[in-house]
Structure formats: structure tokens, C-alpha cells
Amino acid sequence: MSGLYQVIYEAAGIILPSWMSHLVAGVSIMMILVNAVLMGAAVFVWMERRLIGRFHNRIGPNRWGPFGTFQPFADMLKLIFKEDIIPANADKPVFVLVPIAMLMPVILMMAVVPFAQHTALVNLNVGVLYVLAVTSVTTLAIFMAGWSSNNRFAMFGAARGVAVLISYEVPVVISLLGVVVVTGSMSLADVVSAQTVPFLLVQPLAFFVFLAGTSAELNRTPFDVAEAESELVAGYHTEFSGVKFALIQAAEFGGVAASAGVIVTLFLGGWGGPASAYLGWLWFLLKVGVIAFVFIWIRATFPRLRVDQIMALAWKFLLPLSLINLFAIVLEVFFLRDASGVLSVSDLWIMAGINIVLAVTAIALFGAMIREKVTPNKWQPATVPGAGLPAGEVR
Amino acid sequence: MFGLSMAAGLLVTLKNLTKKPFTVQYPEERVKQHPRFRGEEFVWYEERCTGCASCAKYCPLGIIKIETSPSETQPQQGDKYVLETFDIQLNRCMFCGLCVEACPYDALFMGSGFEQGRYSRKDMVITIDDLRHADKKPSTYLRPQLESANYDPRAGKPLDWKEVGRESWDWHLREKAGMRLSRPTLPGHADGPNAVEDSDSGQDANRNPDNRDTA
């Protein structure tokens, strides 16, 4: 345990007994976490709606506050005042637990992300593993939502969501192994300090796989079969209304913000940048904004994939890519590291050069291999019964 | 090929991001409206209306109700019937403009508004008082004399009843005084055999596209 928790604990320990300063530190950490996630969700909702609007040549929300910045809060207030319906045949305890189970992993995920130097709420030595473990809880929450709703659309959405989440967990974990191998540590603070060269350049394949996998795990548009509006009513959260729906939405959009934070930490050098000792938070926020923009950009561009296409993409495309990446990284680390097992900056640049070429080749190769071979049907005029018969013949 | 089309798709959306939005922020800004727009709140000139009820007869929905009474003075002396009721049920009106087309004296014009929404159906009926006090900014629908004068009901000034007719005011004066000497001439036939030199109405004659008023 270190980081902000330790700081608050020691500051409170000056006047308070030990158990009470633990309490103070815990409560303040929870306050910071929950508010960070909810504000991140609000900011991301606003950003997404404005940007999607501009992508559609619209303006987006602009009535509430400057540039519509208060729109998420207005939405939230509206949802809080709406009736909170629990279906008669729903499994009530599970149904009530769902929003909490959805929001919890997002909040927990933020706990290990370092916002700036020494500013991670908790500096876990197994941070990467913790992030992976915590995000897997979403799968359970989605299945709980589908099952407890007693609604066929929710159940279909949940089944699809679980299938997608479990499939995409595999390439995501394997791509993260590459990061861990280069860093030599699972702590996110170590990952950041190891990125003298951003891992986006050192292992672009892992970044690509992780971005796609995170998109899928967040149920965002190219992979959002779990809540496909045009097929299932709203997917697994069809039956949720009022505060529960608000919490699920907050979890979804806060999840994007939190995942962007994780991606920045793992691949874009976290809070690193010029004058990072003082402006680390600014660099972190800027990079999170860039990643969030990429998420929105992808959502504005690509149509939803079919379920079998999503599965094919996970198992035939992303999994081989992540394995290639892991294999290449392990070989490069094995041959390039010095006697003490440390990689210098020049080693990282050599790896970056090799891996960028490898990434382009592998994506092109596997992209061509999973391409659907479509043979267009030759057009034939509709056959009319008796069309070949001579005119005037009595039938 | 090789996933490049995905990048091309991303570029397409990025290009759209930089374009100016199409949205018109309606209450604050409006799209330019055509002067021939057939809108609500008919423009009606009581001075021109004779109460002939052609509009009511032509209305396919029968939503115009007109009641008249003989005027105090004699119609032969130039006076006309007094309009007592002129109700238009706007809630059923489909703005076909047949009433405007039917009006022989250019007394009824389409309006140019579109913001007459009401909370009850009773309020949707325009009475004669509403018509009297409405903004006199006629649409140029089926009124070539306004159209050729480039009148814009949204931007232009309100028009008096003397200005909106096909005939010139001089023509009216002479009509009333029994001085109907000159046949109104079409712009292209100013030197025709029936044209009479009239320095007074030389400009106004250009605004008479038809000659239905001749004896």
C-alpha cells in the first residue's frame, strides 16, 4: 500500500488514532474514486454527444450551459426523477444488484491508474492483473442483468454480451503480457516509468488488439451486439429505468473514461511528457482525451458487426495477432536485454522498428485471410410460370 | 484491401467532422422562406372584399364562413356589402390556396407565418377581427403583381390595400368616376391598337398583367 492512501493515512495519523485514520483515508479515497468516475462519465457523455453530432454534421446538445456542458447532469436529474420500475416477474434481489455490479468494476479500475507522479490512489504491485480481474466482473453483471430481467431481449443481449466479453478477454490478456514482459513488473507505476519510448510504438500490435478488445468489452459500436438498439430493444438493460438505468449508463460511459485511462497508462506513457513532474495530470488528461476521441471516432464510423463476425474477429484475427506480438516481444527482450535484464532506450527503439513492420505485415496478412469471400449472385430474371409457352395456347 | 478501407472510412468521418453543421437553430435563426410560401394567418383586405364568398365556395373543405349584410348606402353608388363574419378554421385548412385563387378582387392572400400553434381547437379559428388586425404581409402565392414587384413578405413592409391589387390606384379612381376610357395594356403590347396614350398610368399599366376589368 502506497500512493495517495498512504499520504492521507499519515496526514490523518497526526491527530487521529490508527484505525480512524485508516477510515478517513478509505472514505476519502472512495469519494475521490466515485466522483472521478462519475465526472469522467459526465464529461465523456458530453464529449461523445457533441462529437457524434459534429460527425453527423449536427451540432449536438447546446442548450444547457456553455456548449451544452450541463447536458449530462440534466439527463441524470431527469433519470433520477423518473419512476424506477422493477418488472413483476423479475428476480428482484439480482435485478437490484445489477447497477451496483456494473458500476463497481469501473470505480475499482480507476483506483490503480496513476493520474500523475505518485498520484495513483493505490500503487498495487499487481496492477495489470488487478485491472484485468476487475473488468471481468462486468461479464457477471451483464449476465445478471439479462437473467434477472425475465425478458427475452435482455436475455439475448446478455448471452451475446457474455460471449463477446469472454472471447475478447483472451486476446486482451495475451496482448497485455507483452507489456508486462517489456516492463518486468505488473505495477502500473512501473509500466509508466518503463515507457521511455511509448509502448504504442514499441508494440503497436498489442495496442491495436487492446484497443479493439477494450471496445468490445465496453460494448461500443463496432461490437455492441449486446445492446444492439436496432435488433434487441436495448439489450441487457431493456428493463432498467430511472436511477438504475442512470447508474448503468454512468458505468458504461465511465467505463470508457476509465479504460481510456488504462490504455493511456499502458501504451501512451501515462502521465509522462515535458515537465511531467508538475504537469503530469495535464498530459494524462490530454492523452485520455485523445483515446476517448478515438473511441468516439470509431463509433461514428463503423457499423455494427454480426455476432459471427465478432467471434471470427476475436478468434481468427485478434488472437493470432496477440500471439505473434507476444512471441516477437519475448524473442526481442531475450536477445536485446543486457546482463542485468534491463532494456535501454535504444533497445526499445530497435524493438519499435521491428514491431511496427511486424504489425503492418501481420494485420495485412490476417486481414486478408479473414476476409469474407463473397461471390455475387448472377442476376437472373424471375421465372414466370408458362413464360416459354407460345402465345395463344390454351392451358 | 488489407484493411485500408477501414482507414478510408475513418477519414470520411473525419472529413465530416470538419464540415459546418447543417443545423439551423430554429427560434434564433431561420431558413430563408420563399415569398410564395403558403402560410397561416391569411392576409385579408376588407376594403377590397365585396363579400362575394367566392373563397368560401371554392374551399374544398368548406371551412370559410362569410356573412354579409347590405350596406347603408346603395351599392350602385359605389358602396358594397358589409362583412359581418369571416371565419377560417385553420385547424382543418390544408393551405391549398384555392380561396386565394378564387378571389376576384385580390382581397384574400395567403399569409407567410407558420407559428400559429394553439392549445385548443377553438383557438384555431380565425375570426374577422383577427383578419383585420393581422400583419398585412401577403404571400406572393398566385399574385403575380406582388411577385413581379419582388415583394418578400418576411423582409418587406406591410402592404396597404391600394398596393396589392392587379390594377393601379389610378384605375380605381377613374373607375369610380366613370372614366373608364383606357383599356389596361399588357407590358408587351403597349403599342397595340387599343392602347391609348395615358401619361398618368404609363408606369402602372405595366403592373396590369390581365385585362379582365375591361368592359
Chai-1 contact restraints between the chains, C-beta under 6 A:
chainA,res_idxA,chainB,res_idxB,connection_type,confidence,min_distance_angstrom,max_distance_angstrom,comment,restraint_id
A,R54,B,L17,contact,1.0,0.0,6.0,A-B,restraint_1
A,F55,B,T13,contact,1.0,0.0,6.0,A-B,restraint_2
A,F55,B,N16,contact,1.0,0.0,6.0,A-B,restraint_3
A,F55,B,L17,contact,1.0,0.0,6.0,A-B,restraint_4
A,N57,B,N16,contact,1.0,0.0,6.0,A-B,restraint_5
A,N57,B,K19,contact,1.0,0.0,6.0,A-B,restraint_6
A,N57,B,P21,contact,1.0,0.0,6.0,A-B,restraint_7
A,N57,B,F22,contact,1.0,0.0,6.0,A-B,restraint_8
A,R58,B,P21,contact,1.0,0.0,6.0,A-B,restraint_9
A,R58,B,T23,contact,1.0,0.0,6.0,A-B,restraint_10
A,I59,B,P21,contact,1.0,0.0,6.0,A-B,restraint_11
A,I59,B,T23,contact,1.0,0.0,6.0,A-B,restraint_12
A,A300,B,T13,contact,1.0,0.0,6.0,A-B,restraint_13
A,T301,B,G9,contact,1.0,0.0,6.0,A-B,restraint_14
A,T301,B,L10,contact,1.0,0.0,6.0,A-B,restraint_15
A,T301,B,T13,contact,1.0,0.0,6.0,A-B,restraint_16
A,A364,B,F2,contact,1.0,0.0,6.0,A-B,restraint_17
A,G367,B,F2,contact,1.0,0.0,6.0,A-B,restraint_18
A,G367,B,G3,contact,1.0,0.0,6.0,A-B,restraint_19
A,A368,B,F2,contact,1.0,0.0,6.0,A-B,restraint_20
